[in-house]
């Protein structure tokens, strides 16, 4: 190589190296801003033993990690590991944890408006709740309310229609509800209280001991799959349906609002997609598992009992009274209630023509053992 060639080579190499360094210097901040390495903590309100409902948090965290090449990691904690089950929202509000997976109606005592994001008596079914949240403005409506508590919320799972709970004695008339000590959360408890029952709000992991010791006379939880795991049939044999206070029960991921607002837009999109994945999978898992669990419970001695029409009529009447009483003094509640009511009216108009007639015919075939 001549002296001239050597000089030309060095100039070319230097220029190339500078370009590489410059490109790296320019690209690194952009990458860091759009995909920083983050580690968040999520506290669940549900015990690990309930793999379907607690598992929605694991589905969510795994999806976030996979969509960010593990740059955004969310560690899930069971109730009591960081925060008690029913204080999850408080921890998010205070910024003690970045996130929680919980039922919004657990915080009914702060403001009854919290209930609408989970379930209200004689409200929506799971498909209707999804329609309201994702397409009817429900998410924005609830987040306008949650902002008062420093929370941003996203749907994070659904149980579908629930059972009416486990009882030590038969419930044949509204009079049988008087004095009944029952574990039931949120709005349903307020309705039963109007009918003379004594509602108790107890975290999932503490229900069985309370029922076994007689601290409560009855409990509702979710449905056959979870109820079997919790063993309620061993201490209360009457299993009633339907759970009129929960035609569905939507859970939420609560996120500390300042933390949410500081997330890069790409990560916000990831979190929304992961939450929607968890929302879909949780309902699918319950639908896949409840039938077999119901058969096992019946074989173990559970007595399936429908609520009588007089009981349902009394509960419906009491529910409407509670709706009106709260709406008269709580503007937030009234605003969300009216939106939910409009969704309910339209959806049941449509569902009774298509869903109801089709499902009713197929259920008749099931009872004939024709399926």
C-alpha positions as CSV (number, residue, x, y, z in Angstrom):
1,X,0.0,0.0,0.0
2,X,1.4,3.4,-1.0
3,X,1.5,6.4,1.3
4,X,-1.3,8.0,-0.7
5,X,-3.5,4.8,-0.5
6,X,-2.8,4.5,3.3
7,X,-3.9,8.1,3.9
8,X,-7.1,7.5,1.8
9,X,-7.8,4.3,3.8
10,X,-7.4,6.1,7.2
11,X,-9.6,8.9,6.1
12,X,-12.3,6.5,4.9
13,X,-12.1,4.4,8.1
14,X,-12.3,7.5,10.3
15,X,-15.3,8.8,8.4
16,X,-17.0,5.4,8.7
17,X,-16.3,5.2,12.4
18,X,-17.6,8.6,13.1
19,X,-20.8,7.8,11.2
20,X,-21.2,4.7,13.4
21,X,-20.6,6.6,16.6
22,X,-22.9,9.3,15.5
23,X,-25.7,6.9,14.6
24,X,-25.3,5.1,17.9
25,X,-25.3,8.4,19.8
26,X,-28.5,9.5,18.1
27,X,-30.3,6.2,18.3
28,X,-29.6,5.3,21.9
29,X,-31.7,8.1,23.5
30,X,-34.6,7.4,21.1
31,X,-34.6,3.7,22.0
32,X,-34.2,4.5,25.7
33,X,-37.2,6.8,25.6
34,X,-39.5,4.5,23.8
35,X,-38.5,1.2,25.5
36,X,-36.8,1.9,28.9
37,X,-36.2,-0.9,31.4
38,X,-38.9,-0.7,34.0
39,X,-39.8,-2.9,36.9
40,X,-43.3,-2.4,38.5
41,X,-45.1,-4.2,41.3
42,X,-48.7,-5.3,41.1
43,X,-50.6,-6.3,44.2
44,X,-53.6,-8.7,43.7
45,X,-56.7,-8.8,45.7
46,X,-57.1,-12.6,45.0
47,X,-55.2,-15.6,46.5
48,X,-52.9,-17.6,44.3
49,X,-55.0,-20.7,45.0
50,X,-57.7,-19.2,42.7
51,X,-55.7,-19.8,39.5
52,X,-58.3,-18.3,37.2
53,X,-58.9,-15.0,38.9
54,X,-55.4,-14.5,40.3
55,X,-54.0,-15.9,37.1
56,X,-55.3,-12.9,35.1
57,X,-52.5,-10.9,36.7
58,X,-50.0,-13.5,35.5
59,X,-51.4,-13.4,32.0
60,X,-51.1,-9.6,32.0
61,X,-47.6,-9.5,33.3
62,X,-46.4,-12.2,30.9
63,X,-47.9,-10.4,27.9
64,X,-46.3,-7.1,28.9
65,X,-42.9,-8.7,29.2
66,X,-43.2,-10.5,25.9
67,X,-44.3,-7.5,24.0
68,X,-41.4,-5.4,25.3
69,X,-38.7,-8.1,25.0
70,X,-38.6,-8.2,28.9
71,X,-37.7,-4.5,29.2
72,X,-41.0,-3.8,31.1
73,X,-41.4,-6.3,33.9
74,X,-44.3,-6.4,36.3
75,X,-44.0,-8.6,39.4
76,X,-47.3,-9.9,40.8
77,X,-47.8,-10.2,44.6
78,X,-50.5,-12.1,46.4
79,X,-52.7,-10.4,49.0
80,X,-50.8,-9.8,52.2
81,X,-47.3,-10.0,50.6
82,X,-47.3,-6.2,50.1
83,X,-50.8,-5.0,50.8
84,X,-54.0,-6.6,52.3
85,X,-56.5,-7.8,49.8
86,X,-59.0,-5.0,50.3
87,X,-56.5,-2.2,50.5
88,X,-55.1,-2.6,46.9
89,X,-56.7,0.6,45.6
90,X,-55.4,2.6,48.5
91,X,-51.9,1.4,47.8
92,X,-52.2,2.5,44.1
93,X,-53.7,5.9,45.1
94,X,-50.7,6.5,47.5
95,X,-48.1,5.2,45.0
96,X,-47.0,2.5,47.4
97,X,-47.3,0.1,44.4
98,X,-47.6,1.0,40.7
99,X,-50.5,-1.3,40.1
100,X,-53.3,-3.5,41.5
101,X,-55.5,-6.2,40.2
102,X,-58.8,-5.9,42.0
103,X,-62.6,-5.6,41.9
104,X,-63.6,-1.9,41.8
105,X,-66.7,-2.6,43.8
106,X,-64.6,-3.5,46.8
107,X,-64.2,0.2,47.3
108,X,-68.0,0.9,47.4
109,X,-67.5,2.4,50.9
110,X,-65.4,5.2,49.5
111,X,-68.0,6.0,46.9
112,X,-70.8,3.8,45.4
113,X,-69.8,4.8,41.9
114,X,-66.9,2.4,42.2
115,X,-69.4,-0.5,41.8
116,X,-70.3,0.1,38.2
117,X,-66.9,-1.0,36.8
118,X,-67.4,-4.4,38.4
119,X,-71.1,-5.3,38.8
120,X,-74.3,-3.9,40.0
121,X,-77.6,-5.7,40.8
122,X,-79.7,-6.5,37.8
123,X,-77.2,-4.8,35.6
124,X,-75.3,-6.1,32.5
125,X,-74.0,-9.5,31.5
126,X,-70.4,-10.0,30.4
127,X,-70.8,-9.2,26.8
128,X,-72.9,-6.1,27.6
129,X,-70.2,-4.9,30.1
130,X,-67.5,-5.3,27.4
131,X,-69.7,-3.4,24.9
132,X,-70.2,-0.6,27.4
133,X,-66.6,-0.4,28.5
134,X,-64.9,-0.6,25.1
135,X,-67.5,0.9,22.8
136,X,-69.9,2.7,24.9
137,X,-67.6,5.1,26.7
138,X,-67.5,3.2,29.9
139,X,-63.7,3.2,30.3
140,X,-63.4,7.0,29.9
141,X,-66.4,7.5,32.1
142,X,-64.9,5.5,34.9
143,X,-61.5,7.0,34.5
144,X,-62.9,10.5,34.9
145,X,-64.2,9.3,38.2
146,X,-61.0,7.3,39.2
147,X,-58.9,10.4,38.6
148,X,-60.2,11.7,41.9
149,X,-58.4,8.8,43.5
150,X,-55.2,9.1,41.5
151,X,-56.1,6.0,39.6
152,X,-56.2,5.0,35.9
153,X,-58.2,1.8,35.3
154,X,-58.4,-0.8,32.6
155,X,-60.7,-3.8,32.4
156,X,-58.8,-6.9,33.5
157,X,-61.0,-10.0,33.5
158,X,-64.5,-11.2,34.0
159,X,-66.1,-14.1,35.8
160,X,-69.2,-14.1,33.7
161,X,-72.6,-14.6,35.4
162,X,-72.2,-15.7,39.0
163,X,-74.0,-18.1,41.3
164,X,-76.2,-16.8,44.1
165,X,-74.0,-18.2,46.9
166,X,-73.9,-20.8,49.6
167,X,-76.4,-20.9,52.5
168,X,-76.8,-23.0,55.7
169,X,-80.6,-22.8,55.4
170,X,-83.1,-22.5,52.5
171,X,-84.2,-19.1,51.2
172,X,-87.8,-19.5,50.2
173,X,-89.2,-16.0,50.7
174,X,-87.9,-12.5,51.3
175,X,-88.5,-13.0,55.0
176,X,-85.8,-15.6,55.1
177,X,-83.2,-12.9,54.4
178,X,-83.9,-11.1,57.6
179,X,-81.0,-11.3,60.0
180,X,-78.9,-13.4,57.5
181,X,-75.2,-12.6,58.0
182,X,-73.8,-12.9,54.5
183,X,-70.4,-12.3,52.9
184,X,-71.2,-10.0,50.0
185,X,-69.5,-7.0,48.7
186,X,-70.6,-3.6,47.4
187,X,-74.0,-2.8,46.0
188,X,-75.5,-6.3,46.5
189,X,-74.8,-5.9,50.2
190,X,-76.7,-2.6,50.3
191,X,-79.7,-4.2,48.7
192,X,-79.8,-7.2,51.0
193,X,-79.4,-4.8,54.0
194,X,-82.6,-3.1,52.9
195,X,-84.3,-6.5,53.0
196,X,-83.0,-7.1,56.5
197,X,-79.8,-9.1,55.9
198,X,-76.4,-8.2,57.5
199,X,-73.8,-7.9,54.7
200,X,-70.1,-8.6,55.5
201,X,-67.2,-7.7,53.2
202,X,-64.5,-10.3,53.6
203,X,-61.5,-11.0,51.4
204,X,-61.5,-14.3,49.4
205,X,-59.0,-16.1,51.5
206,X,-60.9,-15.4,54.7
207,X,-64.4,-16.5,53.7
208,X,-64.2,-20.3,54.5
209,X,-63.0,-19.9,58.1
210,X,-65.8,-17.3,58.7
211,X,-68.4,-19.7,57.2
212,X,-67.1,-22.7,59.1
213,X,-67.0,-20.9,62.4
214,X,-70.5,-19.5,62.0
215,X,-69.3,-15.9,61.9
216,X,-71.4,-15.7,58.7
217,X,-74.5,-17.7,57.6
218,X,-74.0,-17.5,53.9
219,X,-71.5,-16.4,51.3
220,X,-71.3,-15.6,47.6
221,X,-68.0,-15.7,45.7
222,X,-68.0,-16.4,42.0
223,X,-69.1,-19.8,40.6
224,X,-68.5,-23.5,40.6
225,X,-64.8,-23.6,39.6
226,X,-63.7,-21.2,42.3
227,X,-66.3,-22.2,44.9
228,X,-65.2,-25.8,44.7
229,X,-61.6,-24.8,45.3
230,X,-62.7,-22.8,48.4
231,X,-64.6,-25.7,49.7
232,X,-67.8,-23.9,50.6
233,X,-70.0,-27.0,49.9
234,X,-68.4,-28.6,52.9
235,X,-69.9,-26.1,55.4
236,X,-73.1,-24.8,53.6
237,X,-75.0,-27.2,51.3
238,X,-77.6,-25.0,49.6
239,X,-76.2,-23.5,46.4
240,X,-78.5,-20.8,45.0
241,X,-78.8,-19.2,41.6
242,X,-78.7,-16.8,39.9
243,X,-76.4,-14.2,41.4
244,X,-78.7,-11.3,40.6
245,X,-76.2,-8.8,42.0
246,X,-73.6,-10.0,39.5
247,X,-74.8,-10.9,36.1
248,X,-71.1,-10.6,35.4
249,X,-68.2,-9.3,37.4
250,X,-65.5,-7.3,35.7
251,X,-62.1,-6.9,37.4
252,X,-59.7,-4.0,36.8
253,X,-56.1,-3.2,36.6
254,X,-55.7,-0.1,38.7
255,X,-52.6,2.0,37.8
256,X,-51.2,4.9,39.8
257,X,-52.2,7.8,37.5
258,X,-48.8,9.8,37.6
259,X,-47.0,6.5,36.8
260,X,-49.4,5.8,33.9
261,X,-48.9,9.3,32.5
262,X,-45.1,9.0,32.6
263,X,-45.1,5.7,30.6
264,X,-44.0,6.1,27.0
265,X,-46.9,5.9,24.6
266,X,-45.6,2.5,23.3
267,X,-45.7,1.1,26.8
268,X,-49.2,2.5,27.4
269,X,-50.3,0.7,24.2
270,X,-48.7,-2.5,25.5
271,X,-50.4,-2.2,28.8
272,X,-53.8,-1.7,27.2
273,X,-53.3,-4.7,24.9
274,X,-52.1,-6.9,27.7
275,X,-55.1,-5.9,29.9
276,X,-57.5,-6.7,27.1
277,X,-55.8,-10.1,26.7
278,X,-56.2,-10.9,30.4
279,X,-59.9,-9.7,30.2
280,X,-60.6,-12.2,27.4
281,X,-58.7,-15.1,28.7
282,X,-60.1,-15.0,32.2
283,X,-63.7,-15.2,31.0
284,X,-62.8,-18.0,28.6
285,X,-61.2,-20.0,31.4
286,X,-64.3,-19.7,33.6
287,X,-66.6,-20.7,30.8
288,X,-64.4,-23.7,30.0
289,X,-64.2,-24.9,33.6
290,X,-67.4,-24.2,35.4
291,X,-69.6,-27.0,34.0
292,X,-67.3,-29.8,35.1
293,X,-66.9,-28.2,38.5
294,X,-70.7,-27.9,38.9
295,X,-71.1,-31.6,38.2
296,X,-68.4,-32.4,40.9
297,X,-70.1,-30.1,43.4
298,X,-73.5,-31.8,42.8
299,X,-71.9,-35.2,43.2
300,X,-70.4,-34.0,46.5
301,X,-73.8,-33.2,47.9
302,X,-74.4,-29.5,46.9
303,X,-78.1,-28.8,46.5
304,X,-78.8,-26.5,43.6
305,X,-81.6,-24.2,44.4
306,X,-83.2,-21.4,42.3
307,X,-84.2,-18.2,44.0
308,X,-88.0,-18.0,44.0
309,X,-89.8,-15.3,41.9
310,X,-90.9,-13.5,45.1
311,X,-87.3,-13.3,46.3
312,X,-86.1,-12.0,43.0
313,X,-89.0,-9.5,42.7
314,X,-88.2,-8.2,46.2
315,X,-84.5,-7.8,45.4
316,X,-85.3,-6.1,42.1
317,X,-87.6,-3.6,43.9
318,X,-85.0,-3.0,46.6
319,X,-82.3,-2.5,44.1
320,X,-84.2,0.2,42.2
321,X,-84.8,2.0,45.5
322,X,-81.1,2.0,46.3
323,X,-80.3,3.3,42.8
324,X,-82.7,6.2,43.3
325,X,-81.6,7.0,46.8
326,X,-77.9,7.2,45.9
327,X,-78.5,9.0,42.6
328,X,-80.4,11.7,44.5
329,X,-77.3,12.6,46.5
330,X,-74.3,11.5,44.4
331,X,-73.8,13.2,41.0
332,X,-71.0,10.9,39.9
333,X,-73.1,7.8,40.7
334,X,-76.1,9.2,38.8
335,X,-74.1,10.0,35.7
336,X,-72.6,6.6,35.5
337,X,-75.9,4.9,36.4
338,X,-77.8,6.6,33.6
339,X,-75.1,5.6,31.1
340,X,-75.2,2.0,32.3
341,X,-79.0,2.0,32.2
342,X,-79.1,3.1,28.6
343,X,-76.6,0.4,27.6
344,X,-78.7,-2.2,29.5
345,X,-82.0,-1.2,27.8
346,X,-80.5,-1.3,24.3
347,X,-78.7,-4.6,24.9
348,X,-81.6,-6.5,26.4
349,X,-83.8,-5.3,23.5
350,X,-81.4,-6.9,21.1
351,X,-80.4,-10.0,23.1
352,X,-84.0,-11.1,23.7
353,X,-84.5,-11.4,20.0
354,X,-81.3,-13.2,19.0
355,X,-79.3,-14.5,22.0
356,X,-82.3,-15.5,24.2
357,X,-84.3,-17.3,21.6
358,X,-81.3,-19.2,20.2
359,X,-79.9,-20.1,23.6
360,X,-83.3,-21.1,25.0
361,X,-83.9,-23.6,22.1
362,X,-80.4,-25.1,22.6
363,X,-80.9,-25.4,26.3
364,X,-84.0,-27.3,25.7
365,X,-82.0,-29.7,23.5
366,X,-79.5,-30.0,26.2
367,X,-82.2,-31.1,28.7
368,X,-83.4,-33.6,26.2
369,X,-79.8,-35.0,26.0
370,X,-79.9,-34.2,22.3
371,X,-76.6,-32.3,22.3
